[in-house]
């Protein structure tokens, strides 16, 4: 299994748009954003569509088309971004019900659910502490 990078790509895209707008540009194209992320513009458009539905990004069509922030970087947390692009829990139980006659099969669900609930709560708490303004500030401070 490979790690999921959607949160990183989404945070990258939004932070890039925020910096681009601060530098005097109204909108950014998916091609420009994709160049920074080093991915296909279609990937960026799909991700920004989800972020748009969550009220984090907006788009303009027609002449001068492109993407913009719907909210200030300081009001967007990593939790906001995560919730926009990662529906559902981080971890899940078996897709099929384990053997209830087996001691492990019988007990694995409740035990793992408790662990996963704690992990999810910790993840959400930590993501809520960081805004995209914090991300940009730290990026700009990096050598």
N, C-alpha and C positions, 0 to 999 in steps of 0.2 A: 504494500500500500504506500502511496505517496502522500506527502503532507498537502493539505489544502492551502492554497495561496490566495484565494479570493479576497480575504480581508486585507491582506497586504496590498494587492493590486488596487482594490477600491480606495484604500487610504492614500495610496500613491496618487491615483488619478484626482481625487478631490483636493489633496494638498497641492498638487501641481496646478490645478485650475485656480485655487486660491492665490497662489503666488503669481500666476500669470495675470490675474485680474488686478492684483496690487501694482503690477508693473504697467498698468494703464490699458489693458486689453479688456474688451467687454465679454467676448466668448472665446472658447478654445475648441478646435476641431478634434474629432476623435483620432484623426491621423497624427496631430501634434502630440496628443496625450499618449497614444500608442508608441510613438517614437521614444518618449521618455521611459515608458514601462518596458519597451522592447517586446511588444506583442502585436498581434493583428488588431487593426481598428475595429473589427467586428466584435472582438472580445470586449473592448472598451465600450462600444455602443450597448452591448447586452448588459454589461455591469451598470453603466450609467442609467439605463432604462429602469433597472431595479432601484437604484438610488433616487431616481426621479419620483418613482411611485411612493417612496418613503419620505419625500419632501426634502431631500438633501441636495439634489441637483435639479437643474431645469435646462430646457433646450429652446433654441430659437430656430425656426425653419425659414426657408427661402434665402434671399440674398443676405449674406452675413450670418449664415447658419452656424450653430455651434452649441457648446455646453457652457453653463455657468453654475455657480453655487446658488442654491436656494436659501441658504443660511450662512451666517458668518462662521469662519473656521473655529472661532472661540466657542461657538454654541453647538458644535458637532463633536460628539464623543466617539471614541472607537466602539463603544457599545451601540450607538446609533447606527454606525456603519455595519457592524456585525449583524444586528437585527434586520437590517435591510437586505442583506445578501445571504444570510445563513438561516433559513427557516428551520425550525425544529431543534432538537437537542444535539449536543456534540456527539454523544454516544447513544447507542441503542442496544436493546436486548436481542436475543436470538430472533430471527425471522419466523422460526417455527417453535412451538412450545416444546421444551425439553421433556424427557421422560419423567413423569411425576413419581414413578416408582423408584427412581434412582435418587439417592440421598443428595448428590450434587445437583442433579436435574431439578429436584424439588426446591432446593434452597438458593440456587444461583440468582434467580430473578430478584427477590427482595434484597439480597445482599448487594448485588451490583447496582440496583436502583438507588440505594442509599448512597453509595460511593459516587455514582454519576450525578446525583442531585447536589452533593457537596461540591463536586468539581464544577458543575454549571454555575452554582452560586458564586464561587470564587472567581471564575472566569468573568462573569458579568460585573462583579464588584470591581475587579481590576481594570477592565475595559472602560468602565464608567469614569475612572479617575483621569483619563487622558483625553484631551481634546485634540483636534487636528491643528489648532494653534500651537499646542505644546509640541506636536510632531514637527511642524514647520520650524519652530524656534530651535529645536534640537538639531534639525537638519542643517540650518543655517550656521549653527555654532560648530558643527563638525569640521575637522580640517580637510 
